[in-house]
Amino acid sequence: RQLAESFPSAISKKKESMGICFIGKRNFADFIADYLPEEAVPGDFVDVDTGEIVGKHKGSAYYTIGQGAKISGAACKWFTSRKGENGL
């Protein structure tokens, strides 16, 4: 953001985007499914602090590090911090 402020105001005032811009308006899960070599393996969302399973996912390939994860019934927002054999 600090670097952007050295450019014309139209650039520095733009809303930040954390999305994957090259896929356009398509749903990320639908997009990535076209490129997976095989069926994604479902797994668990795991709290990194407690090791507690807090939800289920359709496959780690559908998530990127730092991406918000919508977990059904969760009281707070969760984020993908790592991916591994034992879940996200």
N, C-alpha and C positions, 0 to 999 in steps of 0.2 A: 504494500500500500504506500509506503514511504517513497519508493522509487517512482510509482505512478504519479505522485504529486509533482514530480519534475516535468511531467508532460502536460499538454493542454487539459483544461478542466473536464472536458467531455470524457476523457479517458480515466482520469483519477476519481471521478464521481460515479463511475459505473459500478453497479452492484457486483459483488464478488460472485464467481461461479465455481462451485466445487463439483459440478457434474462432468460427465464425459462428453465433451462438446461434439466430437466427431461422429457420434451415433445419431445426432439430431433429436427428434421428438420421440424416437422409439423407446420402449421400455428396456432397461438394461438387461433384465433377466431373459427377455425374449431374444435380444440381440446376441448375448453371450451363448445362449443355448445352440444357436446356429453354428458355433465354432468349437464347441466341446467335442473331443474325440470320442466320447462315450457318455452314457447316462451319468448324470451327476449323482453322487452318493450323499443321501441325507445324513444329518448329524445333529449334534447338540450345540447350543449356545452355552458357553461355560463362563461363569463369573471368574475373572482372573484373580480376584482377591480371596475368594472362599473356595473355589473349585466346584461350587454348586451349579448344577444344570438349571438354567433359567428359561430355556425354550428349545425349540427344534428349528432346523433350517433345511432347505431343499438341496443344499450342496455348497461347499465353500467356494466353488468357482463363481458363484453368483454374488460374492462380496469382495470388496477391496478394503485394504487396511485404512482405517479412519472413517469408513462409511457407517452411517447410522443404520442400525438394524431394528426393524419393526418386529417386536416380540409381543405376540398376543397376550393380553392380560397384564403386561408389565406396567408398573406404577411409575417408572422413570424411563428416560431415553438411554439406550445402550448403543455402543459403538464397537466396531470390529477392531481389535487391537493386535490380533495375530491369528494365524491360521495353522492348524496342525492336525495330526491324526485323531486327537481327542476332541475335536470340535473347534468352534470359533469363540 
